Amino acid sequence: MTKLILALQADTLQKAKKIYQKTKGWIDVYKVGIDLFTRTGPSIVNYLVRNNKEEVFLDLKFCDIPSIVSKAVLNSIRLGISMLTIHTTGGVEMMKKTSETVKEYCAKHHLKKSPLILGVTILTSISEKEFGYLWTKRTSRNLASQVLHLAYLAKKAGLDGVVASAHEVKAIKKECGPEFIVVVPGIRISPPETEIIEETKKITHDDQVRFETPSYAAKNGADYIVVGRPIIQAIDPIAVIKKIHDELKV
């Protein structure tokens, strides 16, 4: 069954802790992104992992030369996180070096469960039009086929999976196999009736362009979905989480 990741979108450590306290016991994995991490540093990760034994998805999207990224990833997994991201556009050698470094570290320290290394493909905030501005002159691929190509390279380089929109999950699973992990951000929901206020009756997508519902992502084979604001900004976060869980039962 598709698992739920909650993006801890907060501007202070105290606010992040409050979100956690409101939702603990209902979430599979907590995501710490670049916004929260650059504000709190490792403190929020330590709070979740060491103090509360939660699984953490450290979504810092590393992209640099292979040696630098592999060192950054090592520093990350020493925090005890369960998942992290690097950019596939950093190149095959960068992905390969990262994968090899993590495997060596886990073997050396006899870690029973290796953290998942995920490759970010094309951000869900990028539309087909913007993709054209960025890449079309250099490739004949459209956005969807480019995502698939990057996923193939990620698997070839030894990564555990990728981050992609719900629209590409089925093709990625077909190309890379059912065991290749796909994490889907850009998830938006219709709120429960108790959450609907007159001025916000529509699904909101904020800066996401390629967004979808939990049920769509699950039916297409997503291993994880990432949800943030629809839960965090809810009057009753648990009611929203329950609705998401119902949609994920496919």
PyRosetta script that sets phi, psi and omega in degrees:
from pyrosetta import init, pose_from_sequence

init()
pose = pose_from_sequence("MTKLILALQADTLQKAKKIYQKTKGWIDVYKVGIDLFTRTGPSIVNYLVRNNKEEVFLDLKFCDIPSIVSKAVLNSIRLGISMLTIHTTGGVEMMKKTSETVKEYCAKHHLKKSPLILGVTILTSISEKEFGYLWTKRTSRNLASQVLHLAYLAKKAGLDGVVASAHEVKAIKKECGPEFIVVVPGIRISPPETEIIEETKKITHDDQVRFETPSYAAKNGADYIVVGRPIIQAIDPIAVIKKIHDELKV")
pose.set_psi(1, 144.5)
pose.set_omega(1, 178.9)
pose.set_phi(2, -63.1)
pose.set_psi(2, 133.6)
pose.set_omega(2, -178.9)
pose.set_phi(3, -97.9)
pose.set_psi(3, 156.4)
pose.set_omega(3, -176.4)
pose.set_phi(4, -104.1)
pose.set_psi(4, 124.5)
pose.set_omega(4, 173.2)
pose.set_phi(5, -106.4)
pose.set_psi(5, 128.8)
pose.set_omega(5, 176.0)
pose.set_phi(6, -100.6)
pose.set_psi(6, 122.5)
pose.set_omega(6, 176.0)
pose.set_phi(7, -79.9)
pose.set_psi(7, 115.4)
pose.set_omega(7, 179.9)
pose.set_phi(8, -78.2)
pose.set_psi(8, 88.5)
pose.set_omega(8, -179.0)
pose.set_phi(9, -94.9)
pose.set_psi(9, 97.9)
pose.set_omega(9, -178.5)
pose.set_phi(10, -147.9)
pose.set_psi(10, 155.0)
pose.set_omega(10, -178.2)
pose.set_phi(11, -102.6)
pose.set_psi(11, 2.3)
pose.set_omega(11, 173.8)
pose.set_phi(12, -142.7)
pose.set_psi(12, 161.2)
pose.set_omega(12, 177.8)
pose.set_phi(13, -63.9)
pose.set_psi(13, -40.3)
pose.set_omega(13, -178.7)
pose.set_phi(14, -63.5)
pose.set_psi(14, -40.7)
pose.set_omega(14, 178.4)
pose.set_phi(15, -66.7)
pose.set_psi(15, -39.0)
pose.set_omega(15, 177.6)
pose.set_phi(16, -62.5)
pose.set_psi(16, -40.2)
pose.set_omega(16, 178.6)
pose.set_phi(17, -64.8)
pose.set_psi(17, -37.9)
pose.set_omega(17, 179.1)
pose.set_phi(18, -65.1)
pose.set_psi(18, -41.1)
pose.set_omega(18, 177.0)
pose.set_phi(19, -61.7)
pose.set_psi(19, -43.4)
pose.set_omega(19, 179.0)
pose.set_phi(20, -60.6)
pose.set_psi(20, -47.1)
pose.set_omega(20, -178.0)
pose.set_phi(21, -61.6)
pose.set_psi(21, -33.0)
pose.set_omega(21, 179.4)
pose.set_phi(22, -73.5)
pose.set_psi(22, -24.3)
pose.set_omega(22, -170.8)
pose.set_phi(23, -117.6)
pose.set_psi(23, -5.5)
pose.set_omega(23, -175.4)
pose.set_phi(24, -59.5)
pose.set_psi(24, 141.6)
pose.set_omega(24, -177.4)
pose.set_phi(25, 92.2)
pose.set_psi(25, -11.4)
pose.set_omega(25, -177.7)
pose.set_phi(26, -114.3)
pose.set_psi(26, -8.8)
pose.set_omega(26, -172.5)
pose.set_phi(27, -115.7)
pose.set_psi(27, 139.2)
pose.set_omega(27, 179.4)
pose.set_phi(28, -79.0)
pose.set_psi(28, -43.4)
pose.set_omega(28, -176.8)
pose.set_phi(29, -143.3)
pose.set_psi(29, 141.0)
pose.set_omega(29, 175.2)
pose.set_phi(30, -103.4)
pose.set_psi(30, 131.3)
pose.set_omega(30, -179.9)
pose.set_phi(31, -98.3)
pose.set_psi(31, 129.9)
pose.set_omega(31, 173.0)
pose.set_phi(32, -111.6)
pose.set_psi(32, 115.0)
pose.set_omega(32, -177.4)
pose.set_phi(33, -99.5)
pose.set_psi(33, -176.7)
pose.set_omega(33, -175.7)
pose.set_phi(34, -65.5)
pose.set_psi(34, -29.6)
pose.set_omega(34, 179.9)
pose.set_phi(35, -65.7)
pose.set_psi(35, -48.2)
pose.set_omega(35, -178.7)
pose.set_phi(36, -74.5)
pose.set_psi(36, -39.5)
pose.set_omega(36, -176.8)
pose.set_phi(37, -66.2)
pose.set_psi(37, -38.8)
pose.set_omega(37, 179.3)
pose.set_phi(38, -71.8)
pose.set_psi(38, -15.0)
pose.set_omega(38, 176.2)
pose.set_phi(39, -89.2)
pose.set_psi(39, -42.2)
pose.set_omega(39, -172.1)
pose.set_phi(40, -108.5)
pose.set_psi(40, -15.3)
pose.set_omega(40, -173.8)
pose.set_phi(41, 65.1)
pose.set_psi(41, -153.3)
pose.set_omega(41, -177.9)
pose.set_phi(42, -69.0)
pose.set_psi(42, -7.3)
pose.set_omega(42, -175.0)
pose.set_phi(43, -56.3)
pose.set_psi(43, -44.7)
pose.set_omega(43, -178.8)
pose.set_phi(44, -67.8)
pose.set_psi(44, -35.9)
pose.set_omega(44, 177.7)
pose.set_phi(45, -66.0)
pose.set_psi(45, -45.6)
pose.set_omega(45, 178.2)
pose.set_phi(46, -60.1)
pose.set_psi(46, -40.3)
pose.set_omega(46, 179.3)
pose.set_phi(47, -60.5)
pose.set_psi(47, -44.0)
pose.set_omega(47, -177.2)
pose.set_phi(48, -76.1)
pose.set_psi(48, -44.9)
pose.set_omega(48, -174.0)
pose.set_phi(49, -80.1)
pose.set_psi(49, -54.5)
pose.set_omega(49, -174.1)
pose.set_phi(50, -79.1)
pose.set_psi(50, -41.8)
pose.set_omega(50, -176.7)
pose.set_phi(51, -80.8)
pose.set_psi(51, -33.4)
pose.set_omega(51, -172.3)
pose.set_phi(52, -123.1)
pose.set_psi(52, 2.2)
pose.set_omega(52, 175.3)
pose.set_phi(53, 56.9)
pose.set_psi(53, 36.1)
pose.set_omega(53, 179.0)
pose.set_phi(54, -92.4)
pose.set_psi(54, 157.2)
pose.set_omega(54, 172.8)
pose.set_phi(55, -85.1)
pose.set_psi(55, 135.3)
pose.set_omega(55, -177.3)
pose.set_phi(56, -122.7)
pose.set_psi(56, 133.4)
pose.set_omega(56, 174.4)
pose.set_phi(57, -101.8)
pose.set_psi(57, 105.5)
pose.set_omega(57, -179.7)
pose.set_phi(58, -89.0)
pose.set_psi(58, 101.6)
pose.set_omega(58, -172.2)
pose.set_phi(59, -101.2)
pose.set_psi(59, 76.0)
pose.set_omega(59, -178.0)
pose.set_phi(60, -103.0)
pose.set_psi(60, -5.6)
pose.set_omega(60, 171.9)
pose.set_phi(61, 50.8)
pose.set_psi(61, 56.7)
pose.set_omega(61, -178.7)
pose.set_phi(62, -62.4)
pose.set_psi(62, 139.3)
pose.set_omega(62, 176.6)
pose.set_phi(63, -154.8)
pose.set_psi(63, 108.0)
pose.set_omega(63, -178.8)
pose.set_phi(64, -165.5)
pose.set_psi(64, -167.8)
pose.set_omega(64, 178.3)
pose.set_phi(65, -66.7)
pose.set_psi(65, 153.4)
pose.set_omega(65, -173.1)
pose.set_phi(66, -50.9)
pose.set_psi(66, -45.2)
pose.set_omega(66, -176.3)
pose.set_phi(67, -65.3)
pose.set_psi(67, -37.7)
pose.set_omega(67, -179.4)
pose.set_phi(68, -70.0)
pose.set_psi(68, -44.6)
pose.set_omega(68, -179.9)
pose.set_phi(69, -64.3)
pose.set_psi(69, -42.6)
pose.set_omega(69, -179.2)
pose.set_phi(70, -62.4)
pose.set_psi(70, -36.8)
pose.set_omega(70, 177.1)
pose.set_phi(71, -68.0)
pose.set_psi(71, -42.1)
pose.set_omega(71, 178.7)
pose.set_phi(72, -63.0)
pose.set_psi(72, -39.8)
pose.set_omega(72, 178.8)
pose.set_phi(73, -66.2)
pose.set_psi(73, -41.3)
pose.set_omega(73, 176.8)
pose.set_phi(74, -60.1)
pose.set_psi(74, -44.4)
pose.set_omega(74, 177.6)
pose.set_phi(75, -60.6)
pose.set_psi(75, -34.2)
pose.set_omega(75, -179.6)
pose.set_phi(76, -70.2)
pose.set_psi(76, -46.1)
pose.set_omega(76, -175.7)
pose.set_phi(77, -72.0)
pose.set_psi(77, -20.5)
pose.set_omega(77, 174.7)
pose.set_phi(78, -66.3)
pose.set_psi(78, -18.1)
pose.set_omega(78, 176.9)
pose.set_phi(79, -77.9)
pose.set_psi(79, -11.0)
pose.set_omega(79, 178.5)
pose.set_phi(80, 90.4)
pose.set_psi(80, 17.2)
pose.set_omega(80, -178.4)
pose.set_phi(81, -71.4)
pose.set_psi(81, 162.5)
pose.set_omega(81, -176.8)
pose.set_phi(82, -101.6)
pose.set_psi(82, -24.4)
pose.set_omega(82, -176.2)
pose.set_phi(83, -148.4)
pose.set_psi(83, 149.7)
pose.set_omega(83, 173.4)
pose.set_phi(84, -153.5)
pose.set_psi(84, 168.2)
pose.set_omega(84, -175.9)
pose.set_phi(85, -124.0)
pose.set_psi(85, 146.0)
pose.set_omega(85, 167.6)
pose.set_phi(86, -131.6)
pose.set_psi(86, 159.4)
pose.set_omega(86, -180.0)
pose.set_phi(87, -85.3)
pose.set_psi(87, 129.8)
pose.set_omega(87, 177.4)
pose.set_phi(88, -64.6)
pose.set_psi(88, -27.9)
pose.set_omega(88, -178.8)
pose.set_phi(89, -73.1)
pose.set_psi(89, -2.4)
pose.set_omega(89, 172.2)
pose.set_phi(90, -72.7)
pose.set_psi(90, -12.2)
pose.set_omega(90, 174.8)
pose.set_phi(91, 107.8)
pose.set_psi(91, 157.4)
pose.set_omega(91, -178.4)
pose.set_phi(92, -62.0)
pose.set_psi(92, -42.2)
pose.set_omega(92, -178.6)
pose.set_phi(93, -63.5)
pose.set_psi(93, -39.2)
pose.set_omega(93, 177.2)
pose.set_phi(94, -63.0)
pose.set_psi(94, -45.5)
pose.set_omega(94, 179.6)
pose.set_phi(95, -64.7)
pose.set_psi(95, -43.3)
pose.set_omega(95, -178.7)
pose.set_phi(96, -63.7)
pose.set_psi(96, -45.5)
pose.set_omega(96, 179.3)
pose.set_phi(97, -61.2)
pose.set_psi(97, -42.2)
pose.set_omega(97, 179.5)
pose.set_phi(98, -62.8)
pose.set_psi(98, -47.7)
pose.set_omega(98, -180.0)
pose.set_phi(99, -59.8)
pose.set_psi(99, -45.6)
pose.set_omega(99, -179.0)
pose.set_phi(100, -65.3)
pose.set_psi(100, -40.6)
pose.set_omega(100, -179.8)
pose.set_phi(101, -63.2)
pose.set_psi(101, -43.0)
pose.set_omega(101, 179.9)
pose.set_phi(102, -65.7)
pose.set_psi(102, -43.4)
pose.set_omega(102, 179.7)
pose.set_phi(103, -62.5)
pose.set_psi(103, -42.0)
pose.set_omega(103, 178.5)
pose.set_phi(104, -63.5)
pose.set_psi(104, -43.5)
pose.set_omega(104, -179.9)
pose.set_phi(105, -63.2)
pose.set_psi(105, -46.2)
pose.set_omega(105, -177.8)
pose.set_phi(106, -65.2)
pose.set_psi(106, -38.1)
pose.set_omega(106, 178.1)
pose.set_phi(107, -66.9)
pose.set_psi(107, -43.0)
pose.set_omega(107, -178.3)
pose.set_phi(108, -64.1)
pose.set_psi(108, -37.7)
pose.set_omega(108, -176.8)
pose.set_phi(109, -99.9)
pose.set_psi(109, 9.6)
pose.set_omega(109, 175.2)
pose.set_phi(110, 53.9)
pose.set_psi(110, 42.7)
pose.set_omega(110, 177.0)
pose.set_phi(111, -74.5)
pose.set_psi(111, 126.3)
pose.set_omega(111, -177.8)
pose.set_phi(112, -69.5)
pose.set_psi(112, -35.1)
pose.set_omega(112, -178.1)
pose.set_phi(113, -124.4)
pose.set_psi(113, 114.7)
pose.set_omega(113, 179.2)
pose.set_phi(114, -78.6)
pose.set_psi(114, 137.9)
pose.set_omega(114, 177.4)
pose.set_phi(115, -64.2)
pose.set_psi(115, 146.6)
pose.set_omega(115, 179.0)
pose.set_phi(116, -75.7)
pose.set_psi(116, 129.0)
pose.set_omega(116, 175.5)
pose.set_phi(117, -103.5)
pose.set_psi(117, 116.0)
pose.set_omega(117, -174.3)
pose.set_phi(118, -113.2)
pose.set_psi(118, 139.7)
pose.set_omega(118, 178.5)
pose.set_phi(119, -98.7)
pose.set_psi(119, 125.0)
pose.set_omega(119, 175.2)
pose.set_phi(120, -75.7)
pose.set_psi(120, 128.1)
pose.set_omega(120, -178.4)
pose.set_phi(121, -91.0)
pose.set_psi(121, -97.3)
pose.set_omega(121, 176.0)
pose.set_phi(122, -116.6)
pose.set_psi(122, 126.3)
pose.set_omega(122, -177.6)
pose.set_phi(123, -55.7)
pose.set_psi(123, 143.3)
pose.set_omega(123, -179.4)
pose.set_phi(124, -71.7)
pose.set_psi(124, -6.1)
pose.set_omega(124, 175.1)
pose.set_phi(125, -85.8)
pose.set_psi(125, -5.9)
pose.set_omega(125, -179.4)
pose.set_phi(126, -95.8)
pose.set_psi(126, 124.6)
pose.set_omega(126, 180.0)
pose.set_phi(127, -87.7)
pose.set_psi(127, 171.3)
pose.set_omega(127, 175.9)
pose.set_phi(128, -59.9)
pose.set_psi(128, -38.8)
pose.set_omega(128, -180.0)
pose.set_phi(129, -63.8)
pose.set_psi(129, -46.4)
pose.set_omega(129, -179.7)
pose.set_phi(130, -68.6)
pose.set_psi(130, -35.7)
pose.set_omega(130, 175.4)
pose.set_phi(131, -57.4)
pose.set_psi(131, -40.1)
pose.set_omega(131, 178.0)
pose.set_phi(132, -60.8)
pose.set_psi(132, -41.5)
pose.set_omega(132, 177.2)
pose.set_phi(133, -61.3)
pose.set_psi(133, -38.2)
pose.set_omega(133, -173.8)
pose.set_phi(134, -82.5)
pose.set_psi(134, -38.6)
pose.set_omega(134, -168.4)
pose.set_phi(135, -127.5)
pose.set_psi(135, -22.9)
pose.set_omega(135, -168.8)
pose.set_phi(136, -55.8)
pose.set_psi(136, -37.2)
pose.set_omega(136, -179.1)
pose.set_phi(137, -67.8)
pose.set_psi(137, -16.4)
pose.set_omega(137, -177.9)
pose.set_phi(138, -108.6)
pose.set_psi(138, -8.4)
pose.set_omega(138, -179.7)
pose.set_phi(139, -148.0)
pose.set_psi(139, 150.6)
pose.set_omega(139, 177.6)
pose.set_phi(140, -88.8)
pose.set_psi(140, -3.3)
pose.set_omega(140, -177.3)
pose.set_phi(141, -78.4)
pose.set_psi(141, 148.9)
pose.set_omega(141, 169.0)
pose.set_phi(142, -87.4)
pose.set_psi(142, -178.7)
pose.set_omega(142, -175.0)
pose.set_phi(143, -59.8)
pose.set_psi(143, -48.3)
pose.set_omega(143, -177.2)
pose.set_phi(144, -61.7)
pose.set_psi(144, -42.7)
pose.set_omega(144, -178.9)
pose.set_phi(145, -71.3)
pose.set_psi(145, -29.0)
pose.set_omega(145, 175.8)
pose.set_phi(146, -68.6)
pose.set_psi(146, -41.1)
pose.set_omega(146, 176.5)
pose.set_phi(147, -59.6)
pose.set_psi(147, -44.5)
pose.set_omega(147, 179.7)
pose.set_phi(148, -63.0)
pose.set_psi(148, -41.6)
pose.set_omega(148, 178.5)
pose.set_phi(149, -62.8)
pose.set_psi(149, -44.0)
pose.set_omega(149, 179.5)
pose.set_phi(150, -65.9)
pose.set_psi(150, -36.6)
pose.set_omega(150, 176.9)
pose.set_phi(151, -64.7)
pose.set_psi(151, -41.5)
pose.set_omega(151, 177.5)
pose.set_phi(152, -60.8)
pose.set_psi(152, -43.8)
pose.set_omega(152, 179.1)
pose.set_phi(153, -65.1)
pose.set_psi(153, -38.1)
pose.set_omega(153, 178.8)
pose.set_phi(154, -62.6)
pose.set_psi(154, -43.1)
pose.set_omega(154, 178.4)
pose.set_phi(155, -65.9)
pose.set_psi(155, -43.3)
pose.set_omega(155, 179.5)
pose.set_phi(156, -60.2)
pose.set_psi(156, -33.3)
pose.set_omega(156, -178.7)
pose.set_phi(157, -81.8)
pose.set_psi(157, -7.9)
pose.set_omega(157, 176.4)
pose.set_phi(158, 100.8)
pose.set_psi(158, 9.7)
pose.set_omega(158, 177.3)
pose.set_phi(159, -72.9)
pose.set_psi(159, 160.1)
pose.set_omega(159, -177.9)
pose.set_phi(160, -83.8)
pose.set_psi(160, -19.5)
pose.set_omega(160, -178.1)
pose.set_phi(161, 175.3)
pose.set_psi(161, -167.7)
pose.set_omega(161, -178.2)
pose.set_phi(162, -139.6)
pose.set_psi(162, 166.7)
pose.set_omega(162, 170.3)
pose.set_phi(163, -106.4)
pose.set_psi(163, 125.5)
pose.set_omega(163, -177.5)
pose.set_phi(164, -152.8)
pose.set_psi(164, 166.4)
pose.set_omega(164, 179.1)
pose.set_phi(165, -75.7)
pose.set_psi(165, 164.6)
pose.set_omega(165, -179.5)
pose.set_phi(166, -60.1)
pose.set_psi(166, -26.6)
pose.set_omega(166, -176.3)
pose.set_phi(167, -71.2)
pose.set_psi(167, -19.9)
pose.set_omega(167, -177.0)
pose.set_phi(168, -103.9)
pose.set_psi(168, -4.0)
pose.set_omega(168, -172.8)
pose.set_phi(169, -59.1)
pose.set_psi(169, -49.8)
pose.set_omega(169, -175.4)
pose.set_phi(170, -59.1)
pose.set_psi(170, -43.9)
pose.set_omega(170, 180.0)
pose.set_phi(171, -66.4)
pose.set_psi(171, -38.7)
pose.set_omega(171, 179.1)
pose.set_phi(172, -64.6)
pose.set_psi(172, -43.8)
pose.set_omega(172, 179.3)
pose.set_phi(173, -63.0)
pose.set_psi(173, -37.9)
pose.set_omega(173, 179.2)
pose.set_phi(174, -67.7)
pose.set_psi(174, -40.3)
pose.set_omega(174, -177.3)
pose.set_phi(175, -77.3)
pose.set_psi(175, -41.8)
pose.set_omega(175, -170.8)
pose.set_phi(176, -106.0)
pose.set_psi(176, -7.5)
pose.set_omega(176, 178.1)
pose.set_phi(177, 99.6)
pose.set_psi(177, 154.1)
pose.set_omega(177, -175.6)
pose.set_phi(178, -66.1)
pose.set_psi(178, -22.5)
pose.set_omega(178, -178.3)
pose.set_phi(179, -82.6)
pose.set_psi(179, -12.5)
pose.set_omega(179, 179.6)
pose.set_phi(180, -75.1)
pose.set_psi(180, 119.9)
pose.set_omega(180, -172.0)
pose.set_phi(181, -72.8)
pose.set_psi(181, 136.9)
pose.set_omega(181, 172.5)
pose.set_phi(182, -126.4)
pose.set_psi(182, 119.8)
pose.set_omega(182, 176.5)
pose.set_phi(183, -102.0)
pose.set_psi(183, 129.8)
pose.set_omega(183, -173.6)
pose.set_phi(184, -115.5)
pose.set_psi(184, 111.3)
pose.set_omega(184, 170.6)
pose.set_phi(185, -88.9)
pose.set_psi(185, -168.0)
pose.set_omega(185, 178.1)
pose.set_phi(186, 65.6)
pose.set_psi(186, 37.6)
pose.set_omega(186, 179.4)
pose.set_phi(187, -98.9)
pose.set_psi(187, 129.8)
pose.set_omega(187, 177.6)
pose.set_phi(188, -130.5)
pose.set_psi(188, 150.6)
pose.set_omega(188, -174.1)
pose.set_phi(189, -131.1)
pose.set_psi(189, 158.4)
pose.set_omega(189, 166.9)
pose.set_phi(190, -85.4)
pose.set_psi(190, 122.2)
pose.set_omega(190, -175.2)
pose.set_phi(191, -67.2)
pose.set_psi(191, 155.6)
pose.set_omega(191, 173.1)
pose.set_phi(192, -59.0)
pose.set_psi(192, 160.3)
pose.set_omega(192, -177.5)
pose.set_phi(193, -55.2)
pose.set_psi(193, -36.5)
pose.set_omega(193, -178.9)
pose.set_phi(194, -69.3)
pose.set_psi(194, -15.3)
pose.set_omega(194, -178.2)
pose.set_phi(195, -96.8)
pose.set_psi(195, -10.6)
pose.set_omega(195, -174.0)
pose.set_phi(196, -78.9)
pose.set_psi(196, 122.0)
pose.set_omega(196, 171.7)
pose.set_phi(197, -111.4)
pose.set_psi(197, 153.7)
pose.set_omega(197, -169.7)
pose.set_phi(198, -50.9)
pose.set_psi(198, -40.7)
pose.set_omega(198, -173.6)
pose.set_phi(199, -85.6)
pose.set_psi(199, -3.5)
pose.set_omega(199, -178.2)
pose.set_phi(200, -131.5)
pose.set_psi(200, 57.6)
pose.set_omega(200, -177.4)
pose.set_phi(201, -86.4)
pose.set_psi(201, -14.9)
pose.set_omega(201, -177.8)
pose.set_phi(202, -96.0)
pose.set_psi(202, 159.2)
pose.set_omega(202, 173.1)
pose.set_phi(203, -65.4)
pose.set_psi(203, 126.7)
pose.set_omega(203, 177.9)
pose.set_phi(204, -95.9)
pose.set_psi(204, 144.0)
pose.set_omega(204, -178.1)
pose.set_phi(205, -124.6)
pose.set_psi(205, -4.2)
pose.set_omega(205, 176.0)
pose.set_phi(206, 51.4)
pose.set_psi(206, -123.8)
pose.set_omega(206, -177.8)
pose.set_phi(207, -92.7)
pose.set_psi(207, 6.9)
pose.set_omega(207, 177.1)
pose.set_phi(208, -80.2)
pose.set_psi(208, 138.9)
pose.set_omega(208, 178.4)
pose.set_phi(209, -107.1)
pose.set_psi(209, -47.3)
pose.set_omega(209, 179.8)
pose.set_phi(210, -99.6)
pose.set_psi(210, 78.9)
pose.set_omega(210, -176.3)
pose.set_phi(211, -113.5)
pose.set_psi(211, 160.7)
pose.set_omega(211, 179.7)
pose.set_phi(212, -152.9)
pose.set_psi(212, 178.4)
pose.set_omega(212, -179.1)
pose.set_phi(213, -90.6)
pose.set_psi(213, 161.6)
pose.set_omega(213, 176.6)
pose.set_phi(214, -57.8)
pose.set_psi(214, -42.5)
pose.set_omega(214, -177.8)
pose.set_phi(215, -64.5)
pose.set_psi(215, -39.5)
pose.set_omega(215, 178.4)
pose.set_phi(216, -62.2)
pose.set_psi(216, -46.8)
pose.set_omega(216, -179.6)
pose.set_phi(217, -61.9)
pose.set_psi(217, -44.5)
pose.set_omega(217, -178.7)
pose.set_phi(218, -64.6)
pose.set_psi(218, -44.5)
pose.set_omega(218, -179.5)
pose.set_phi(219, -63.2)
pose.set_psi(219, -26.6)
pose.set_omega(219, 179.9)
pose.set_phi(220, -91.0)
pose.set_psi(220, 0.2)
pose.set_omega(220, 171.6)
pose.set_phi(221, 104.1)
pose.set_psi(221, 13.7)
pose.set_omega(221, 179.4)
pose.set_phi(222, -60.9)
pose.set_psi(222, 136.0)
pose.set_omega(222, 177.0)
pose.set_phi(223, -82.6)
pose.set_psi(223, -35.2)
pose.set_omega(223, 177.9)
pose.set_phi(224, -139.3)
pose.set_psi(224, 147.5)
pose.set_omega(224, 167.2)
pose.set_phi(225, -119.8)
pose.set_psi(225, 149.6)
pose.set_omega(225, 179.7)
pose.set_phi(226, -111.6)
pose.set_psi(226, 124.3)
pose.set_omega(226, 178.1)
pose.set_phi(227, -128.2)
pose.set_psi(227, 138.0)
pose.set_omega(227, 179.9)
pose.set_phi(228, -125.2)
pose.set_psi(228, -89.3)
pose.set_omega(228, -173.2)
pose.set_phi(229, -55.8)
pose.set_psi(229, -40.2)
pose.set_omega(229, -179.9)
pose.set_phi(230, -56.9)
pose.set_psi(230, -28.6)
pose.set_omega(230, 177.3)
pose.set_phi(231, -88.9)
pose.set_psi(231, -49.5)
pose.set_omega(231, -174.2)
pose.set_phi(232, -62.8)
pose.set_psi(232, -38.4)
pose.set_omega(232, -177.0)
pose.set_phi(233, -89.1)
pose.set_psi(233, 2.6)
pose.set_omega(233, -177.1)
pose.set_phi(234, -73.2)
pose.set_psi(234, 149.9)
pose.set_omega(234, 173.7)
pose.set_phi(235, -63.9)
pose.set_psi(235, -42.6)
pose.set_omega(235, 178.1)
pose.set_phi(236, -126.9)
pose.set_psi(236, 91.5)
pose.set_omega(236, -177.0)
pose.set_phi(237, -56.7)
pose.set_psi(237, -36.7)
pose.set_omega(237, -177.7)
pose.set_phi(238, -66.7)
pose.set_psi(238, -36.9)
pose.set_omega(238, 177.8)
pose.set_phi(239, -61.7)
pose.set_psi(239, -40.4)
pose.set_omega(239, 178.9)
pose.set_phi(240, -68.0)
pose.set_psi(240, -42.9)
pose.set_omega(240, 178.9)
pose.set_phi(241, -61.2)
pose.set_psi(241, -42.3)
pose.set_omega(241, 178.4)
pose.set_phi(242, -61.0)
pose.set_psi(242, -39.7)
pose.set_omega(242, 179.2)
pose.set_phi(243, -65.5)
pose.set_psi(243, -40.3)
pose.set_omega(243, 177.6)
pose.set_phi(244, -63.5)
pose.set_psi(244, -45.0)
pose.set_omega(244, 178.4)
pose.set_phi(245, -58.5)
pose.set_psi(245, -40.0)
pose.set_omega(245, 178.0)
pose.set_phi(246, -62.7)
pose.set_psi(246, -40.5)
pose.set_omega(246, -179.4)
pose.set_phi(247, -69.1)
pose.set_psi(247, -27.9)
pose.set_omega(247, -177.7)
pose.set_phi(248, -79.0)
pose.set_psi(248, -11.1)
pose.set_omega(248, -179.9)
pose.set_phi(249, -81.4)
pose.set_psi(249, 85.6)
pose.set_omega(249, -178.6)
pose.set_phi(250, -109.5)
pose.dump_pdb("model.pdb")
